[in-house]
Amino acid sequence: MNAVRLAAVLASAALLTGCSLLPGADDEPARPVLNAGRADLNAKDPSGLKDGGELRWPIEGVPPTFNIYQTNGPSDDNRAIVDAMMPRAFRSTPNGSLLPDRNYLVSAGLLPTAAPQTVVYTIQPNASWNDGAPITWRDFESQWKALTGSNPAFQSTIPEGYDEIAGVTRGVDDKHAVVTFKGDYGEWQSLFSPLYPASTTGNPVLFNTGWLRKAPATAGPFKLQSVDPVTGVTTLVRDEAWWGPRAKLDRIVFKPYLPAKLADGLLGNDIDFYQIGENVDLVRRARTMPDVVVRQSVDRDYDELLINGGPGAALADLRLRQAIAEGIDRTAVARQVVGEIAPAIRQHGNHLYAFGSSSYRDNSGVVPYDQARAGQDLDALGWTLRGDRRVNARGTALALRLVVEAGNPASEAVGAAVRDQLAKIGVTVTVQPMAGPEKSLATRAGNFDLIHVRSRHSASPLRSSIGRYYQPSGQDVAQNYGRIFNPTIADQIAEDMGKTDDIERAAAGDGVDQVIWTVVHSLPLYPDPGAYAVRSTLANFGAPGLSDLDYTAVGFTK
């Protein structure tokens, strides 16, 4: 193995078994927290691993399309499959920073004197699709045109940044893509990851249907071999046309699995790992299995409470939202729900940046947990304590409805914890379980006072937040399901997206988050523990945290 590759593997692992130290939301000293900002992958030099083998990967179900940008494409399972086959301009490190993928790019950077903002991508000379076509600037141009949202024939997801591009042109040769933006756009590094071939993005029909359980042209260490039409088992095999480091594995087999069967599948040697998530039973089972370890690093997912503060809603009054927030001990909720999986868990304190990322700051102190102050605030608002309930001058009780997901133990536990905490300040909370589809409808309709949801931080946190802090107009709310709008937030996000200096942009985003806390738009609860049960012989695989997986380095120890 050459020294450059070994250094890259070890750098991406970044002392994988250690813990980072992050300050808490209160005056407690910093303490180890969940490998935040690091990955836990059992890092090994790939040259010392077995050559060959099969990784058996459980998924919920085979994706309907392998085009991640098509309306039906986005899912965690699909990202796992696509990432093994398709190019990415940039990849994420364990602390959430983005670096160019040198397998595909020689370089990518801003032209310092260009106005408007211009980025030049220099493509590796030998980078090509496995149908023989070279990867060129045309692939960048075609993907941009497909994802601007300007042509409804392309059934694409909401673009995150492609609509900020004014044009894509050829540079000094076909291996130079010159991307010119309409103005300054700081989160440009999140674009073209993954990149699809122009042969399938230049035509709406091929874009929409050309990736239905097939992959016409890929450019990664693995390629699609088959999708079983009956079982949905999807098999990737090592692609000999790949020019980068040769993958250690022969194949990756993605198997549809029911969550209730995961532990039995790992114990019975039918799969090689499973994601524990917030399932206490899965972590208990994993700890009893021979030759299985639990690897852990918090990831981009997090739990939160959305608050309905729209006109006429029970929590439309900002001061009342503040009092309710002060009455909820989010760290206590976290430890009650997932403390057995992650004993060091604590509250998540930022609406924009992932816990453990280099940009993360805990701003939850803007609305601290303080039940005594919450009681005083409620008194000042005219909600006086009568017995064990808060009532107004008319004798009406302060009562809220908290929607959770029926049949989801973690969601129901969150509901129970919040209900019990708010009862201590005299607020009556009725926990209403709803099945998944019904809960989704209730979320979009604003049919809740509080609702427990799982959310995910994006690699472009400002751009992807526009919909969350959108100004509602009737039923047009974008992703602002709580219908709480503050123009300062929207204006600051729009302004800060134009900051091309990463440090300056992160500091500005920190300021935006403080405003979001001030208006009590929503309440982040805790980051996903990021726990995985993994076969102990599996190397360079497990809990990636915020990083992207290096599929070429995954393998089994000898």
JOKA-V108651 format. One record per backbone hydrogen bond with DSSP energy under -0.5 kcal/mol. NH is the residue of the N-H (numbers start at 1). CO is the residue of the C=O. Records with the same first field share a line. If there is no record, write none. Layout:
# JOKA-V108651
NH->CO, CO
This chain:
# JOKA-V108651
6->2
7->3
8->4
9->5
10->6
11->7
12->8
13->9
14->10
18->15
22->20, 31
24->28
31->22
33->20
36->33
38->35
39->13
40->543
48->45
49->46
50->556
52->50, 248
55->251
56->54
57->55, 253
58->56
59->255
66->211
68->66
70->67
71->155
73->70
74->70
79->75
80->76
81->77
82->78
83->79
84->80, 81
85->82
86->82
87->195
89->192
91->99
93->97
96->93
99->91
101->89
102->100
104->101
105->101
106->122
107->122
109->120
111->118
112->110
114->111
119->179
120->109
121->119, 177
122->107, 120
123->121, 175
124->104
127->124
129->133
130->218
132->129
135->127
136->134
137->174
139->136
140->136
141->137
142->138
143->139
144->140
145->141
146->142
147->143
148->144, 145
152->150
154->151
155->153
156->154
157->69
161->159
164->161
165->162
166->180
167->180
169->178
171->173, 176
176->173
177->121
178->169, 176
179->119, 177
180->167, 178
181->117
182->164
186->497
188->185
190->187
191->188
193->190
194->87
195->87
200->197
201->197
202->198
207->203
208->204
209->205
210->206
212->209
213->211
214->211
219->85
222->84
223->237
225->235
226->235
228->233
232->228
234->254
235->226, 233
236->234, 252
237->223
238->250
239->221
240->238
242->239
248->552
249->554
250->53
251->53
252->236
253->55
254->234, 252
255->57, 253
257->59
261->258
262->258, 259
265->261
266->262
267->263
268->264
269->266
270->265
271->265
272->56
274->533
276->531
277->531
279->276
280->278
283->279
284->280
285->281
286->282
287->283
288->285
289->285, 286
292->289
293->534
295->293, 532
297->530
298->34
299->528
302->455
303->526
304->453
305->523
306->304, 451
307->521
308->449
309->307, 482
313->310
315->308
316->313
318->316
321->317
322->318
323->319
324->320
325->321
326->322
327->323, 324
328->325
329->327
330->328
333->329
334->330
335->331
336->332
337->333
338->334
339->335
341->338
342->338
345->342
348->525
357->354
358->95
360->357
363->349, 361
366->363
367->364
368->365
370->326, 368
374->370
375->371
376->372
377->373
378->374
379->375
380->376
381->377
382->379
383->378
384->382, 391
386->384, 389
387->385
388->386
389->386
390->426
391->384
392->396
395->392
398->390
399->397
400->428
402->400, 430
403->401, 450
404->432
406->404, 434
408->405
409->407
412->408
413->409
414->410
415->411
416->412
417->413
418->414
419->415
420->416
421->417
422->418
423->419
424->420, 421
425->422
426->423
427->422
428->398, 426
429->427
430->400
431->429
432->402, 430
433->431
434->404
439->435
440->436
441->437
442->438
443->439
444->440
445->441
446->442, 443
447->442
448->446
449->401, 450
450->401
451->306
452->403
453->304
455->302
457->300
464->460
465->462
466->463
469->465
470->467
472->470
473->476
476->473
477->475
479->467
480->477
481->479
483->480
485->483
489->486
490->486
491->487
492->488
493->489
494->490
495->491
496->492
497->493
498->495
499->496
500->498
502->500
505->501
506->502
507->503
508->504
509->505
510->506
511->507
512->508
513->509
514->510
515->511
516->512
517->513
518->514
519->515
520->517
521->516
523->305
524->522
525->303
526->303
527->346
528->301
532->295
533->274
534->293, 532
535->272
536->291
538->535
539->555
540->41, 42
541->41
543->40
544->542
546->94
547->544
548->92
551->549
553->550
554->550
555->539
557->537
558->48
